[in-house]
């Protein structure tokens, strides 16, 4: 008799637990978003951040994107040194070719293009008129050689037959723009997109011949990416109609208008 009572009590103690588990209202644990890292040229900062907000976060909430913006040559060097990256977007084909030669990337595609312009602080206190004698004894800032905007600056100067004497050469176009905005430089050569981003902090001085020096912007999958399916979603967003519209809003041109040199 005692054995029957013990068995009955044991059975009763099991039933509520089973019912409780089946009828639990607790939500199932949600998976953490898959995070990818995108290395991109400094000039892409605002456009890429808006594409992340307006396209990716709405269409693919299951993914998370972390950006690192800098000079393209610096980014390629960091990937070569082993930085864990999923996508690379450079501001010229030369630096992407460097990544290709080192077997760092695959599936390279052009997605935008850009040209240079000259900017001066609001009010143009140094009365700069262009890449001419008005720059004599003035503080001109450019990008360093090797950086896409620096390579374009060198080509532009050669095309125009002028010798530029910058007081400093920066490692990315954002640093050039910042110095002009703050009045630390009398003039600076930046991309049209950066000039637009500065708003009323700067004035644009048109440079004849600048339209002929076009930087093509390519994007690629990094071969060592651990999340290629998710990284492809980012690349697709950049190439999408909405992504291209956002790039155009910031002054980028279609990839068809850029060259591959």
Backbone as a ProteinNet text record, in pm:
[ID]
protein_1_A
[PRIMARY]
XXXXXXXXXXXXXXXXXXXXXXXXXXXXXXXXXXXXXXXXXXXXXXXXXXXXXXXXXXXXXXXXXXXXXXXXXXXXXXXXXXXXXXXXXXXXXXXXXXXXXXXXXXXXXXXXXXXXXXXXXXXXXXXXXXXXXXXXXXXXXXXXXXXXXXXXXXXXXXXXXXXXXXXXXXXXXXXXXXXXXXXXXXXXXXXXXXXXXXXXXXXXXXXXXXXXXXXXXXXXXXXXXXXXXXXXXXXXXXXXXXXXXXXXXXXXXXXXXXXXX
[TERTIARY]
83	0	86.7	194.1	283.1	345.2	380.4	441.8	345.6	215.5	116.8	101.1	104	88.7	207.5	327.3	447.3	445.5	404.5	398.3	297.6	182.9	79.3	126.9	194.9	247.5	350.8	435.3	537.2	474.3	367.5	299.7	235.4	172.2	108.1	209.8	327.5	430	487.2	480.1	533.6	436.5	307.2	206.7	207.8	204.2	203.6	328.1	442.5	564.9	555.8	503.2	487.8	392.8	279.9	181	238.4	316.6	375.3	471.1	551	646.9	577.1	468.2	398.2	322.9	275.1	193.6	269.4	401.6	482.6	459.9	443.1	424.9	555.7	667.5	796.2	838.5	879.8	920.4	1050.4	1060.5	1183.9	1298	1418.2	1534.4	1561.3	1581.8	1608.3	1757.7	1790.6	1930.1	1987.4	2114.9	2182.2	2202.9	2191.7	2214.5	2355.9	2369.9	2502.3	2573.5	2690.2	2763.5	2871.8	2878.6	2985.7	3060.9	3183.7	3267.2	3295.3	3271.5	3292.5	3401.4	3507.2	3611.1	3577	3567.9	3527.9	3605.2	3624.9	3694.5	3623.5	3701.9	3649.9	3537.2	3547.4	3447.6	3310.4	3302.4	3175.1	3099.4	3155.4	3100.9	2951.4	2909.3	2768.9	2675.8	2715.1	2630.4	2611.9	2719.7	2709.5	2629.8	2647.7	2572.4	2422.8	2386.8	2245.3	2189.9	2268.4	2224.4	2201.6	2287.2	2269.9	2136.1	2105.4	1982.7	1857.6	1862.6	1741.6	1715.3	1817.7	1799.1	1818.9	1937.7	1970.6	1890.2	1880.2	1809.4	1661	1607.1	1465.5	1443.1	1529.9	1510.7	1577.5	1683.2	1756.2	1790.2	1688.8	1714.8	1796.8	1812.5	1888.6	2039.5	2081.7	2224.4	2265.5	2391.8	2447.8	2576.6	2596.3	2713.2	2798.5	2927.1	3023.9	3114.8	3129.3	3211.6	3347.2	3446	3574.5	3605.5	3605.8	3630.3	3770.5	3845.4	3981.1	4028.5	4153.6	4211.7	4217.7	4188.7	4180.8	4310.1	4424.7	4551.6	4573.9	4528.7	4539.7	4452.2	4332.6	4240.4	4294.1	4348.3	4404.7	4521.6	4602.9	4716.8	4669	4563.9	4512.5	4455.6	4389.3	4337.5	4453.2	4556.5	4674	4742	4729.3	4791.2	4702.3	4584.5	4501.7	4377.7	4343.9	4222.9	4100.7	4010.3	3890.7	3785.8	3775	3687.8	3605.1	3486	3397.5	3382.4	3383.3	3362.9	3462	3515	3605.3	3550.2	3543.5	3502.2	3608.5	3674.7	3781.8	3738.8	3816.9	3783.9	3857.5	3923.3	3984.4	4014	4039	4067.8	4210.4	4301.6	4442.4	4457.8	4392.6	4404.3	4330.4	4218.9	4151.3	4238.7	4307.4	4398.6	4508.3	4552.2	4652.5	4598.5	4471.4	4408	4392.4	4360.3	4345.7	4479.9	4585.5	4718.8	4765.3	4718.3	4754.2	4654.4	4559.9	4460.5	4375.6	4339.1	4261.7	4111.4	4070.8	3929.5	3885	3752.6	3693.6	3563.9	3512.9	3386.2	3386.3	3486	3497.8	3397.5	3326.5	3227.6	3233.7	3226.6	3219.7	3080.2	3072.4	2940	2919.3	3024.6	3010.8	3137.4	3136.3	3256.2	3251.9	3365.7	3378.8	3485.3	3478.7	3580.5	3619.3	3732.4	3783.8	3727.2	3736.4	3708.4	3791.7	3802.5	3877.8	3779.4	3807.6	3721.5	3803.1	3735.1	3795	3699.8	3748	3657.4	3549.2	3436	3326.5	3376.2	3339	3383.8	3512.1	3581.9	3705.7	3801.5	3840.8	3924.5	4057.3	4112.7	4242.1	4225	4101.6	4069.6	4134.8	4114.2	4163.8	4074	4133.9	4055.5	4067.9	4159.1	4176.2	4315.4	4353.2	4489.3	4581.7	4602.1	4678	4762.7	4807	4896.5	4831.1	4699.6	4632.3	4671.3	4729.8	4773	4913.3	4982.6	5118	5115.6	5202.9	5214.4	5085.9	4999.3	4875.1	4883.6	4797.2	4800	4705.5	4763.8	4689.2	4710.3	4602.4	4609.6	4556.1	4625.9	4583	4594.1	4549.9	4571	4711.6	4764.8	4898.9	4898.6	5011.4	5026.3	5000.2	4931.6	4893.9	4749.1	4700.3	4557.5	4485.7	4368.8	4301.2	4288.9	4248.5	4234.7	4370.7	4476.5	4611.4	4659.5	4628.6	4665.2	4592.2	4463.7	4385.2	4439	4480.6	4536.9	4663.2	4747.5	4871.2	4842	4745.6	4708.1	4651.8	4565	4505.3	4612.8	4708.3	4814.9	4898.5	4927.6	5004.8	4927.4	4797.7	4715.5	4712.5	4712.2	4702.4	4839.5	4944.5	5079	5112.7	5061.6	5089.1	5163.3	5238.9	5308.8	5242.4	5189.3	5122.4	5219.6	5211.1	5298.7	5214	5155	5070.2	5152.2	5090.8	5158.3	5145.1	5048.4	5035.9	4963.6	4996.6	4932.9	4869.6	4738.7	4664.5	4644	4616.2	4603.4	4464.3	4368.7	4236.5	4169.1	4070.8	4006.9	3928.6	3881.6	3808.2	3894.1	4022.7	4112.8	4138.9	4144.7	4160.5	4039.3	3923.2	3798.5	3789	3824.4	3815.7	3904.7	4025.3	4116.8	4064.1	4000.2	3944	3822.4	3737.7	3619.1	3657	3763.8	3806.9	3889.3	3919.1	3999.8	4147.7	4188.8	4329.9	4404.3	4329.5	4388.6	4312.2	4381.9	4317.3	4241	4282.9	4217.9	4253.7	4170	4196.8	4132.8	4197.4	4141.7	4072.7	3942.6	3862.3	3769.2	3698.2	3597.1	3475.6	3403.4	3278.9	3185.1	3183	3094.5	3129.3	3258.5	3299.8	3265.1	3279.9	3242.6	3094.5	3012.7	2868.4	2837.8	2911.3	2888.5	2921.4	3012.7	3053.1	2947.8	2855	2748.6	2801.7	2748.8	2788.2	2917.7	2987.3	3115.3	3225.5	3202.2	3303.7	3240.1	3325.3	3282.5	3359.1	3294.8	3355.5	3414	3538.5	3604.7	3620.9	3552.9	3560	3702.1	3745.7	3878.8	3862.3	3893.8	3885.6	3971.8	3916.3	3991.3	3967.1	3906.2	3880.2	3783.4	3692.9	3594.6	3659.3	3781.3	3848.9	3924.8	3936.7	4007.9	3902.9	3862.2	3749.9	3799.7	3759.3	3791.5	3674.7	3700	3598.6	3604.4	3487.9	3479	3433.9	3520.2	3479.9	3451.7	3369.3	3338	3363.2	3407.5	3443.2	3422.9	3404.8	3401	3544.7	3569.2	3701.2	3704.6	3807.5	3812.5	3806.4	3860.7	3862.5	3736.7	3635.1	3510.2	3450	3403	3337.7	3186.6	3138.2	2992.9	2959.9	3000.5	2987.6	2842.8	2753	2611.9	2556.8	2590.4	2542.9	2616.4	2745.1	2822.5	2766.5	2718.9	2660.8	2535	2460.6	2340.9	2379.4	2493.2	2539.9	2577.4	2652.9	2693.8	2571.4	2474	2350.8	2278.1	2281.2	2215.1	2283.2	2415.8	2490.1	2456.9	2443.1	2417.3	2269.4	2183.3	2039	1997.5	1878	1827.3	1823.8	1778.8	1772.5	1912.6	2004.9	2142.6	2205.5	2181.3	2235	2172.8	2046.1	1979.3	2042.4	2072.2	2133.9	2274.3	2351.3	2484.8	2476	2377.9	2359.6	2325.2	2249.5	2213.2	2337.3	2441.2	2564.1	2665.1	2623.4	2709.7	2787.4	2771.5	2842.4	2778.1	2859.8	2811.6	2795.7	2730.7	2711.9	2846.8	2860.4	2989.9	3026.1	2927.2	2953.2	3035.1	3027.9	3099.4	3241.9	3281.8	3417.7	3502.4	3634.8	3722.9	3776.2	3856.7	3912.2	4062.6	4112.4	4256.2	4292.5
-120.4	0	125.8	120.7	236.7	267.1	158.1	179.1	246.9	214.7	276	425	462.4	604	686.4	631.2	702	722.1	616.8	627	731.1	736.4	834.5	976.4	998.5	1132.4	1174.2	1079	1109.4	1147.3	1074.1	1102.9	1240.1	1275.3	1406.8	1519.4	1496.4	1602.1	1626.4	1524.4	1539.5	1612.2	1586.9	1641.9	1794	1865.4	2012	2067.7	2001.8	2051.4	2040.6	1930.8	1912.9	2014.6	2038.3	2135.1	2275.7	2303.7	2437	2462.2	2360.5	2377.5	2396.6	2318.6	2328.5	2459.5	2509.7	2630.5	2756.3	2752.8	2868.9	2985.2	3104.3	3225.3	3298.6	3244	3311.8	3309.4	3426.6	3430.7	3354.3	3294.9	3224.4	3324.7	3282.8	3371.6	3405.6	3534.9	3579.3	3574	3534.9	3528.2	3668.3	3682	3810.1	3837.3	3964.9	3997.1	3958.7	3912.1	3880.6	4011.1	4031.2	4156.9	4141.9	4238	4242.5	4373.9	4373.8	4493.5	4539.7	4667	4725.8	4831.5	4814.9	4916.2	4999.6	5131.7	5217	5348.1	5402.9	5530.6	5638.7	5730.1	5834.7	5915.2	5937.3	6018.8	5953	5825.6	5752.8	5757.1	5821.6	5814.8	5843.4	5959.7	5997.5	5914.2	5888.7	5811.4	5668.7	5604	5465.6	5457.1	5553.9	5552.2	5569	5650.5	5665.9	5540.1	5476.6	5352.1	5245.9	5243	5150.4	5175.5	5302.9	5337.7	5320.5	5370.1	5374.4	5246.1	5166.4	5044.8	4919.1	4902.3	4776.9	4753.8	4855.7	4836.2	4810.7	4856.6	4833.8	4699.4	4664.6	4542.4	4420.4	4442	4329	4354.7	4355.6	4380.4	4269	4156.6	4045.7	4065.8	4176.6	4201.5	4332.7	4339.7	4459.1	4495.3	4625.3	4670.7	4764.4	4736.4	4824.6	4881.4	5013.6	5078.4	5120.3	5120.5	5184.6	5268	5400.7	5491.8	5551.4	5544.2	5600.1	5610.3	5650.3	5653.4	5511.7	5496.6	5362.8	5284.1	5349.9	5278.7	5226.2	5301.8	5257.8	5135.7	5136.5	5025	4896.7	4907.5	4790	4734.1	4822.2	4779.1	4704.7	4753.9	4690	4550.9	4537	4405.2	4309.7	4358.4	4275.5	4230	4311.5	4278	4186.9	4151.5	4054.3	4107.7	4233.4	4287.9	4208.3	4170.5	4093.6	4182.8	4173.4	4261.5	4176.6	4224.8	4151.2	4217.9	4352.4	4426.1	4541.7	4566.4	4679.3	4767	4897.7	4994.6	5104.2	5118.2	5217	5333.7	5441.6	5561.9	5568.9	5460.4	5454.2	5309.4	5285.5	5149.1	5107.9	5205	5174.2	5100.4	5148.5	5082.3	4948.9	4938.9	4810.1	4710.3	4757.6	4670	4617.4	4701.6	4659.6	4544.6	4555.7	4449.3	4322.3	4339.1	4224	4152	4229.2	4171.1	4091.8	4132.5	4060.8	3948.6	3925.5	3819.2	3838.6	3963.9	3996	4001.8	4024.9	4048.3	3967.3	3964.2	3896.8	3967	3936.7	3992.3	4145.7	4206.2	4352.9	4413.1	4517.5	4584.2	4735	4814.5	4960.8	5000.5	5102.2	5142.9	5294.1	5372	5518.9	5579.9	5712	5784.6	5924.8	5994.2	6123	6207.3	6339.1	6429.8	6530.7	6597.2	6694.4	6834.6	6914.1	7057	7127.4	7259.2	7338.9	7404.7	7396.2	7463.1	7561.5	7664.6	7766.1	7790.1	7843.6	7872.9	7972.7	7967.6	8059.7	8203.8	8277.8	8415.5	8430.3	8318.2	8317.4	8428.8	8426.6	8535.8	8554.6	8448.7	8460.4	8498.1	8514.9	8556.3	8464.8	8337.1	8237	8235.9	8227.8	8226.2	8094.2	8008.1	7879.6	7825.4	7726	7671.6	7761.3	7881.8	7984.5	8064.1	8180.1	8262.6	8310.8	8301.5	8343.9	8254.3	8137.4	8045.5	8077.1	8169	8204.8	8253.6	8193.4	8228.4	8201.5	8116.8	8080.8	7935.7	7900	7764.9	7671.9	7595.3	7495	7358.7	7283.1	7148.4	7049.3	6939.7	6834.8	6698.3	6594.6	6457.9	6413.2	6319.8	6268.3	6175.4	6162.4	6068.5	5926.7	5848.7	5713.4	5705.7	5813.8	5824.7	5858.7	5800.9	5828.6	5976	6059.1	6201.5	6265.8	6209.2	6259.3	6222.5	6099.8	6057.9	6142.5	6169.3	6251.5	6394.3	6446	6581.2	6590.6	6489.5	6489.1	6485	6402.4	6394.2	6526	6587.3	6715.3	6822	6829.2	6928.9	6907.8	6780.5	6749.8	6789.1	6761.7	6797.4	6947.3	7022.9	7168.5	7234.1	7155.7	7212	7305.8	7277.7	7363.5	7283	7354.5	7292.4	7338.1	7242.4	7274.5	7260.9	7351.7	7348.9	7350.2	7237.8	7232.6	7245.1	7305.9	7317.5	7187.9	7104.6	6973.1	6879.6	6751.3	6648.8	6547.1	6535.1	6454.7	6310.9	6222	6079.6	6042.8	6135.8	6112.6	6245.2	6241.7	6364	6433.6	6357.2	6417.9	6512.7	6481.2	6568.1	6698.2	6690.2	6811.7	6901.5	6843.5	6919.5	6984.6	6908.8	6960.3	7082.4	7079.8	7193.2	7319.2	7301	7417.3	7469.2	7380	7421.2	7501.9	7462	7527.4	7653.6	7682	7798.9	7777.9	7651.6	7620.5	7617.5	7619.1	7623.6	7725.7	7787.4	7885.9	7818.8	7696.3	7623.6	7476.4	7394.3	7251.3	7184.1	7081.7	7003.7	6880.3	6871	6760.1	6711.7	6604.9	6558.9	6651.2	6655.4	6732.1	6688.5	6558.5	6507.1	6565.1	6581.8	6640.2	6787.7	6857.4	6998.1	7015.9	6926.1	6931.5	6903.1	6808.2	6772.2	6886.4	6973.5	7085.7	7194.6	7196.2	7296.4	7437.7	7525.3	7666.6	7696	7591.2	7611.6	7645.2	7611.6	7636.8	7695.9	7747.1	7791	7710.6	7683.4	7602.4	7691.8	7664.9	7734.7	7634.9	7657.5	7564.4	7558.2	7438.7	7418.4	7361.3	7439.6	7388.1	7262.8	7159.7	7036.7	6931.6	6971.5	6875.2	6765.6	6801.5	6704.7	6591.4	6612.8	6511.3	6410	6437	6345.6	6276.9	6158.2	6089.1	5968.5	5961.4	5845.4	5748.5	5625.8	5520.9	5455.8	5431.5	5369.7	5224.2	5125.9	4985.8	4930	4827	4757.6	4609.6	4539.1	4397.6	4321	4191.4	4100.4	4069.4	4074	4034.9	3882.2	3821.8	3675.9	3605	3665.9	3601.2	3627.8	3688.3	3715.4	3585.3	3591.6	3476.6	3481.8	3588.2	3605.9	3652.4	3577	3622.4	3641.2	3556.3	3572	3705	3739.7	3865.8	3983.5	3968.9	4075.1	4105.8	4002	4022.7	4107.4	4095.9	4179.1	4326.2	4355.5	4494.2	4542.9	4462.7	4501	4521.5	4432.6	4445.2	4575.6	4616.9	4741.8	4862.5	4859.2	4969	4978.5	4862.8	4859	4874.2	4868.7	4876.5	5015.5	5024.9	5154.1	5255.9	5214	5304.5	5346.2	5251.1	5282.9	5382.1	5363.9	5454.8	5593.6	5599.8	5729.1	5805.5	5734.7	5799.4	5848.3	5768.1	5810.9	5937.2	5942.6	6059.5	6183.9	6166	6279.6	6346	6267.2	6320.4	6363.8	6362	6413.3	6307.7	6181	6077.4	6058.5	6025.6	6001.4	5851.9	5817.1	5675.3	5613.1	5482.8	5418.1	5424.6	5436.8	5441.6	5563	5671.1	5795	5796.8	5691.2	5685.3	5593.6	5610.7	5519.8	5416.9	5328.2	5222.3	5238.8	5359.8	5380	5449.1
0	0	0	77.8	86.8	-48.1	-124.4	-254.4	-349.5	-344.4	-432.7	-404.3	-275.2	-236	-286.6	-268.4	-312.5	-463.8	-536.3	-681.9	-726.5	-658.6	-693.7	-669.9	-558.4	-527.5	-631.4	-669.6	-770.7	-902.7	-939.1	-1064.8	-1062.4	-950.3	-937	-942.7	-886	-885.6	-1023.5	-1110.6	-1246	-1336.9	-1323.3	-1413.8	-1419.2	-1302.8	-1309.9	-1378.7	-1354.7	-1418	-1568.6	-1616.6	-1760.4	-1818.8	-1750.2	-1798.1	-1798.1	-1693.5	-1682.8	-1798.6	-1834	-1942	-2075.3	-2097.4	-2225.5	-2238.7	-2128	-2134	-2100.9	-2100.9	-2064.2	-2160.2	-2104.9	-2185	-2208.9	-2159.5	-2175.3	-2321.9	-2378.7	-2519.7	-2541.7	-2659.4	-2694.1	-2710	-2670.8	-2680.4	-2826.7	-2854.5	-2991.5	-3020.4	-3141.8	-3180.6	-3195.8	-3160	-3177	-3325.7	-3370.5	-3512	-3554.5	-3676.4	-3729.7	-3762.2	-3704.6	-3723.1	-3828	-3918.5	-4017.4	-4002.5	-4050.2	-4046.4	-4188.5	-4211.9	-4344.3	-4335	-4413.2	-4426.4	-4550	-4533.4	-4645	-4644.5	-4763.9	-4779	-4697.6	-4643.5	-4555.7	-4620.9	-4751.7	-4821.7	-4826.9	-4791.9	-4796	-4663.5	-4563.9	-4428.3	-4421.3	-4462.1	-4444.5	-4531.7	-4654.6	-4745.8	-4696	-4655.2	-4608	-4478.1	-4389.8	-4264.7	-4291.3	-4389.7	-4422.3	-4490.1	-4574.4	-4636.8	-4528.3	-4430.1	-4317.7	-4247.5	-4222.8	-4150.6	-4235.3	-4358.2	-4441.9	-4520.2	-4540.9	-4620.9	-4536.7	-4482.4	-4414.5	-4287.1	-4203	-4076.4	-4096.4	-4207.8	-4237.1	-4305.7	-4399.1	-4477.4	-4416.1	-4337.1	-4279.3	-4132.4	-4045.9	-3903.9	-3838.6	-3909.6	-3854.6	-3865.1	-3927.2	-3940.8	-3875.2	-3836.4	-3773.8	-3846.3	-3871.2	-3947.3	-3862.8	-3858.7	-3794.7	-3902.9	-3906.9	-4009	-3953.9	-4042.8	-4017	-4140	-4124.9	-4236.8	-4226.3	-4335.8	-4335.9	-4480.3	-4498.6	-4631.5	-4687.5	-4815.8	-4875.3	-4861.1	-4877.6	-4865.8	-4724.5	-4625.6	-4486.1	-4461.5	-4517.3	-4499.1	-4561.4	-4682.2	-4749.1	-4667.6	-4615.2	-4533.2	-4409.2	-4346.1	-4225.1	-4255.3	-4370.2	-4408.8	-4434.5	-4502.3	-4530	-4401.3	-4297.6	-4168.7	-4084	-4137.6	-4067.6	-3999.1	-4021.3	-3958.7	-4005.1	-3912.3	-3949.9	-4016.1	-4146.8	-4225.2	-4321.4	-4354.1	-4444.2	-4580.5	-4583.6	-4708.5	-4714.9	-4834.8	-4857.2	-4968.9	-4944.2	-5045.8	-5050.5	-5164.8	-5177.7	-5265.6	-5258.3	-5334.5	-5466.9	-5505	-5637.4	-5672.6	-5798.9	-5843.5	-5806.3	-5798.2	-5770.1	-5637.8	-5533.5	-5403.9	-5401.1	-5475	-5483.8	-5559.6	-5665	-5738	-5646.1	-5554.1	-5456.3	-5371.5	-5332	-5253.3	-5336.6	-5465	-5555.2	-5571.9	-5590.5	-5610.4	-5488.8	-5370.3	-5247.9	-5214.8	-5307.1	-5292	-5165.6	-5139	-5019.2	-5044.6	-5169.6	-5200.6	-5321.6	-5341.3	-5456.2	-5493.7	-5612	-5659.4	-5655.9	-5716.9	-5718.7	-5816.7	-5770.8	-5855.9	-5835.3	-5942	-5926	-5878.9	-5793	-5744.6	-5744.6	-5765.9	-5765.9	-5824.3	-5843.3	-5886	-5827	-5832.5	-5765.3	-5835.1	-5817.7	-5872.7	-5765.4	-5788.6	-5692.6	-5715	-5609.8	-5620.1	-5513.4	-5524.6	-5428	-5332.9	-5202.8	-5104.9	-5022	-4974.5	-4887.9	-4771.8	-4660.3	-4548.7	-4590.6	-4524.3	-4554.5	-4554.9	-4658.4	-4671.2	-4750.1	-4772.4	-4849.3	-4804.5	-4675.9	-4623.2	-4694	-4751.6	-4820.8	-4966.9	-5011	-5147.9	-5252.6	-5233.5	-5327.8	-5451.6	-5567.2	-5691.4	-5767.6	-5726.8	-5794.4	-5771.5	-5850.6	-5841.8	-5922.9	-5869.5	-5942	-5844.8	-5887.8	-5805.9	-5676.4	-5668.4	-5544.6	-5426.8	-5457	-5351	-5299.4	-5364.6	-5319.8	-5174.8	-5094.7	-4952.3	-4873.9	-4927.2	-4857.2	-4809.7	-4718	-4659.8	-4735.9	-4827.9	-4902.8	-4837.6	-4824.7	-4767.4	-4870.2	-4886.4	-4979.5	-4910.8	-4981.5	-4934.4	-4973.3	-4896.5	-4923.2	-5044.3	-5107.6	-5218.1	-5167.6	-5245.7	-5204.4	-5163.5	-5101.3	-5070.6	-5202.1	-5229.4	-5356.5	-5390.6	-5293.8	-5324.4	-5347.9	-5288.3	-5312.7	-5451.1	-5493.8	-5629.7	-5734.3	-5708.2	-5800.1	-5804.1	-5688.4	-5681.5	-5765.9	-5756.1	-5833.9	-5984.1	-6023.3	-6164.4	-6214.7	-6132.5	-6170.2	-6188.2	-6095.6	-6105.1	-6230.7	-6260.9	-6381.3	-6507	-6506.8	-6623.2	-6646.2	-6536.5	-6546.4	-6560.5	-6541.3	-6551.2	-6437.9	-6318.5	-6202.1	-6095.7	-6013.8	-5901.7	-5772.4	-5698	-5572.1	-5456.4	-5360.9	-5244.6	-5117.1	-5083.5	-4963.9	-4835.8	-4736.2	-4606.5	-4528	-4565.5	-4504.4	-4600.8	-4590.1	-4671.4	-4577.1	-4584.8	-4488.5	-4536.1	-4441.3	-4475.4	-4526.2	-4513.1	-4573.4	-4601.7	-4689.7	-4736.4	-4625.6	-4528.2	-4417.1	-4335.6	-4322.1	-4247.2	-4323	-4455.2	-4536.4	-4517.4	-4532	-4517.8	-4380.5	-4276.6	-4140	-4118.9	-4173.4	-4155.4	-4223.4	-4338.7	-4408	-4331.4	-4285.7	-4209.6	-4085.9	-4020	-3896.1	-3920.8	-4047.6	-4078.3	-4054.8	-4037.4	-4018.1	-4151.3	-4259.4	-4394	-4476.6	-4571.1	-4658.3	-4771.7	-4807.4	-4916.4	-4906.3	-4965.9	-4965.3	-5085.9	-5136.5	-5246.7	-5188.9	-5213.9	-5162	-5272.6	-5245	-5339.5	-5335.8	-5443.7	-5449.1	-5337.6	-5309.8	-5204.7	-5068.5	-5041	-4912.7	-4906.5	-5018.3	-5022.6	-4992.1	-5046.8	-5021.6	-4875.4	-4816.4	-4676.3	-4581.7	-4622.8	-4536.5	-4528	-4623.1	-4619.6	-4627	-4540.4	-4545.6	-4469.5	-4424.5	-4357.2	-4456.6	-4584.4	-4686.2	-4810.9	-4898.4	-5030.6	-5134.4	-5246.2	-5351.6	-5460.2	-5495.9	-5605	-5719.2	-5829	-5941.8	-5998.3	-6030.3	-6089	-6229	-6332.9	-6469.7	-6485.7	-6546.8	-6566.7	-6461	-6348.8	-6241.6	-6286.4	-6375.4	-6424.5	-6503	-6547.6	-6627.7	-6542.6	-6413.4	-6323.2	-6235.5	-6278.9	-6214.8	-6136.1	-6010.8	-5928.8	-5927.8	-5973.4	-5966.8	-5828.8	-5769.5	-5637	-5650.7	-5620.2	-5624.6	-5484.8	-5479.8	-5355	-5376.1	-5271.1	-5286.8	-5157	-5171.6	-5057.8	-5015.5	-4885.4	-4835.3	-4826.6	-4881.8	-4892.7	-4758.4	-4654.7	-4523.8	-4441.3	-4503.5	-4432.2	-4377.6	-4255.1	-4192	-4207.5	-4272.2	-4286.3	-4427.9	-4527.5	-4665.9	-4709.9	-4662.7	-4701	-4651.2	-4528.8	-4471.2	-4534.8	-4559.2	-4623.9	-4762.3	-4831.3	-4963.6	-4956.7	-4847.5	-4830.1	-4824.4	-4760.4	-4755	-4894.5	-4966.9	-5102.2	-5190.8	-5178.8	-5257.8	-5226.1	-5098.3	-5058.8	-5122.2	-5130.7	-5193.2	-5341.5	-5406.5	-5550.4	-5584.6	-5484	-5507.9	-5554.5	-5606.5	-5653.6	-5540.4	-5422.4	-5307.6	-5263.8	-5262	-5223.7	-5319.5	-5447.7	-5547.9	-5537	-5501.6	-5482.1	-5366.4	-5258.4	-5142.3	-5177.4	-5247.3	-5289.9	-5376	-5465.4	-5551.6	-5470.6	-5363.3	-5277.7	-5217.5	-5197.7	-5139	-5245.2	-5371.9	-5477.8	-5553.9	-5517.7	-5591.7	-5728.2	-5824.7	-5960	-5981	-6090.4	-6120.8	-6153	-6128.1	-6157.7	-6304.4	-6391.7	-6536.9	-6575.4	-6492.7	-6527.9	-6475.9	-6404.2	-6353.9	-6438.8	-6432.4	-6504.8	-6408.7	-6458.3	-6373.3	-6353.6	-6375.4	-6361	-6234.2
[MASK]
+++++++++++++++++++++++++++++++++++++++++++++++++++++++++++++++++++++++++++++++++++++++++++++++++++++++++++++++++++++++++++++++++++++++++++++++++++++++++++++++++++++++++++++++++++++++++++++++++++++++++++++++++++++++++++++++++++++++++++++++++++++++++++++++++++++

